Amino acid sequence: MFSLNGRVAVITGASSGLGKQMAKGFANAGANLVILARRFDRLQELKRELEPIGVRVLPIMCDVTSTDDINNAAAIAEEVFGKVDILVNCAGSSKDKGVLEMNDHEWDFTIATDETSVFKMTRAFGNIMKKNNYGRVINIASMYGMVGNTEIPTIAYHTSKGGVINFTRAAAAELAKYNITVNCICPGYFYTELTTAVLDTDMFKQFAETHVPMKRYGNEGELNAGAIFLASDEASYVTGVILPIDGGYTCV
């Protein structure tokens, strides 16, 4: 079960962090990959790392805030592979300020990167899936899209990820008639380039031990099982689901 042999998976934000981790997980499950990010040199490194597994890897430089970049990536992916089966919207970034301090630029940057990009990517690649009457869209939101927090003011991030969650529900309802499922994973605290400096502080380690029932951060690869399940043929009747993978943070 859960083999992705012969499937084509598009993963944004694949140059580092959770996107890179999931690219490895999907490759090990047999999927051919289209990996997108702005840092093309890192995508090439990942291609060289994954191709010995026996899968095809197509790196494409893409800024997910650019409609032109996204549409170009979709055209290239369809030309090379003839189809797209799976889309993982993982790219993201954030300007961390509170509601009273955040300026318009910081707000617009976060919303464009974390929320609007999910719409643009789903529109472009969903139209390819529609042609083949098959698709799996997996949006990577955050547990912070489900709750607020008292440790780090980051109002735009909470807002954007909450938007991704309800975008998932709405898109799932719209695209079901094309045999396209749309689901959402809400990660908890995982190490990435954007989070390491905060997660390594004594203050935050103590906070996690107190507030995360499993009393630790997520380990590399612990998102992969959820993503591979949602991408699989076996999950054909699963759509509109919001799946926290957070060590229990949102259950208390």
C-alpha positions as a printed Julia matrix, in Angstrom:
252×3 Matrix{Float64}:
   0.0    0.0     0.0
   0.83   3.67   -0.46
   3.24   3.18   -3.35
   3.65   6.28   -5.51
   5.41   4.48   -8.36
   4.72   6.24  -11.65
   3.18   9.29  -10.02
   4.46  12.82  -10.66
   4.67  15.02   -7.57
   5.26  18.77   -7.61
   6.72  20.15   -4.38
   7.26  23.84   -3.66
   9.82  25.11   -1.18
  11.92  22.05   -1.94
  15.31  23.69   -1.5
  15.26  23.35    2.29
  13.25  22.51    5.38
   9.98  20.62    5.24
   9.77  20.77    1.45
  13.14  19.08    1.08
  12.21  16.46    3.67
   9.0   15.62    1.84
  10.78  15.47   -1.51
  12.98  12.76   -0.04
   9.95  10.94    1.36
   8.08  11.03   -1.94
  11.13   9.87   -3.87
  11.54   6.92   -1.53
   7.87   6.08   -2.15
   8.6    5.94   -5.88
   7.28   9.28   -7.16
   8.97  11.26   -9.9
   9.48  14.83   -8.74
   9.14  18.38   -9.96
  10.92  20.43   -7.3
  10.4   24.19   -7.14
  12.18  26.94   -5.24
  14.03  30.2    -5.86
  17.48  28.78   -5.02
  18.16  26.71   -8.12
  21.61  25.57   -6.98
  20.04  23.81   -3.99
  17.45  22.14   -6.23
  20.26  20.78   -8.39
  21.98  19.39   -5.29
  18.75  17.68   -4.27
  18.32  16.26   -7.77
  21.78  14.7    -7.57
  20.96  13.27   -4.14
  17.64  11.72   -5.14
  18.14  10.38   -8.65
  20.24   7.38   -7.48
  17.02   6.16   -5.82
  15.73   5.51   -9.34
  13.27   8.38   -9.81
  13.27  11.29  -12.24
  13.77  14.74  -10.71
  13.03  17.97  -12.57
  14.23  21.15  -10.79
  12.6   24.43  -11.81
  13.46  27.85  -10.38
  10.17  29.38   -9.26
   9.12  32.27   -7.05
   5.69  31.22   -5.79
   4.59  34.84   -5.47
   5.02  35.26   -9.25
   2.09  34.21  -11.43
   4.4   34.07  -14.47
   6.9   31.8   -12.7
   4.14  29.46  -11.58
   2.48  29.24  -14.99
   5.87  28.66  -16.61
   6.67  25.86  -14.13
   3.32  24.23  -14.81
   3.9   24.33  -18.57
   7.38  22.81  -18.24
   6.18  20.05  -15.89
   3.36  19.09  -18.24
   5.66  19.14  -21.25
   8.25  16.91  -19.6
   5.98  14.43  -17.79
   2.67  14.8   -19.63
   0.75  14.99  -16.35
   0.86  16.07  -12.72
  -0.65  13.75  -10.1
   0.33  15.38   -6.8
   0.9   18.97   -5.69
   2.45  19.77   -2.32
   2.2   23.47   -1.47
   5.0   23.82    1.04
   6.79  27.09    0.22
   6.42  29.76    2.86
   7.97  32.58    4.83
   6.85  35.11    7.39
   7.5   38.51    8.88
   6.89  38.13   12.59
   5.23  41.15   14.15
   2.14  41.73   16.25
  -1.07  43.31   15.02
  -0.2   46.75   16.43
   3.37  46.82   15.1
   3.18  45.13   11.68
   3.42  47.39    8.63
   1.68  46.91    5.29
   4.77  45.53    3.52
   5.33  42.85    6.17
   1.66  41.85    6.06
   1.5   41.76    2.25
   4.75  39.75    1.99
   3.49  37.06    4.38
   0.03  36.77    2.84
   1.46  36.62   -0.7
   4.03  33.96    0.17
   2.01  31.76    2.5
  -1.58  32.07    1.26
  -1.94  33.62   -2.2
   0.76  31.32   -3.56
  -1.35  28.3    -2.6
  -4.23  29.62   -4.68
  -1.99  30.36   -7.69
  -0.24  27.0    -7.55
  -3.5   25.08   -7.16
  -5.05  26.96  -10.06
  -2.12  26.29  -12.41
  -1.48  22.65  -11.56
  -5.1   21.81  -10.78
  -5.97  22.58  -14.4
  -3.45  19.93  -15.48
  -4.96  17.43  -13.03
  -8.45  18.22  -14.35
  -7.42  17.07  -17.83
  -6.54  13.65  -16.46
  -9.44  13.44  -13.98
  -7.0   12.7   -11.17
  -5.17  14.72   -8.57
  -3.95  15.05   -5.0
  -3.37  18.55   -3.59
  -1.69  18.72   -0.18
  -1.39  22.13    1.46
   1.12  22.64    4.25
  -0.42  25.1     6.69
   0.49  25.16   10.39
  -1.0   24.44   13.77
  -0.8   28.24   14.09
  -3.55  28.38   11.47
  -5.83  26.7    14.03
  -4.92  28.67   17.17
  -3.25  31.85   18.37
  -0.14  31.94   20.52
   1.24  33.95   23.43
   4.98  33.51   22.82
   5.79  35.14   19.46
   3.59  37.85   17.9
   3.08  36.77   14.27
  -0.37  37.95   13.24
   0.09  37.64    9.46
   1.38  34.07    9.74
  -1.63  33.0    11.83
  -3.92  34.71    9.33
  -2.31  33.24    6.22
  -2.26  29.69    7.56
  -5.85  29.97    8.73
  -6.7   31.06    5.21
  -4.92  28.03    3.76
  -7.01  25.77    6.0
 -10.32  27.11    4.76
  -9.02  27.39    1.18
  -8.42  23.64    1.49
 -12.02  22.98    2.46
 -13.42  25.2    -0.31
 -11.11  23.79   -2.99
 -11.9   20.23   -1.88
 -15.59  20.88   -2.39
 -15.03  22.47   -5.81
 -12.57  19.96   -7.24
 -14.1   16.7    -6.03
 -16.04  16.36   -9.3
 -12.71  16.14  -11.14
 -11.46  13.33   -8.87
  -9.03  15.78   -7.25
  -8.69  15.6    -3.48
  -7.48  18.59   -1.5
  -6.18  18.14    2.04
  -4.11  20.08    4.52
  -1.33  19.2     6.96
  -0.75  21.48    9.96
   2.79  20.91   11.27
   3.82  21.74   14.79
   7.32  22.76   15.77
   9.88  21.42   13.3
  13.43  22.58   12.66
  13.84  24.57    9.43
  16.08  27.45    8.38
  13.35  29.83    9.52
  12.73  28.28   12.95
  16.07  26.98   14.24
  17.17  30.21   15.94
  13.94  30.37   17.96
  13.56  26.65   18.68
  17.1   26.42   20.04
  16.55  29.04   22.75
  16.17  27.81   26.32
  12.94  29.8    26.63
  11.28  28.05   23.71
  12.54  24.59   24.67
  10.9   25.09   28.07
   7.72  26.34   26.4
   7.55  23.26   24.15
   8.13  20.89   27.04
   5.25  22.5    28.87
   2.78  22.93   26.01
   3.48  20.02   23.62
   2.08  16.78   25.1
   4.89  14.74   23.52
   7.38  17.18   25.1
   9.55  17.59   22.02
   9.78  19.11   18.57
   9.01  17.1    15.45
  11.85  15.08   13.94
  12.96  15.18   10.32
  10.68  13.0     8.22
   7.76  12.85   10.67
   5.53  14.73    8.22
   6.2   12.29    5.4
   3.82   9.53    6.48
   0.86  11.89    6.54
   1.76  13.45    3.2
   2.34  10.09    1.48
  -0.97   8.78    2.79
  -2.86  11.82    1.47
  -1.05  11.51   -1.88
  -1.84   7.83   -2.29
  -4.49   6.05   -4.35
  -5.72   4.5    -1.11
  -6.78   7.97    0.15
  -9.2    8.39   -2.75
 -12.17   9.13   -0.45
 -10.28  11.52    1.84
 -10.74  15.19    0.98
 -11.12  18.45    2.87
  -9.22  17.0     5.84
  -7.16  19.17    8.17
  -4.46  16.96    9.7
  -2.37  18.35   12.58
   1.04  16.72   12.98
   2.05  18.62   16.08
   2.81  16.24   18.93
  -0.6   16.98   20.39
  -0.23  20.77   20.68
  -3.71  21.53   19.33
  -5.49  18.81   21.31
  -5.06  20.57   24.68
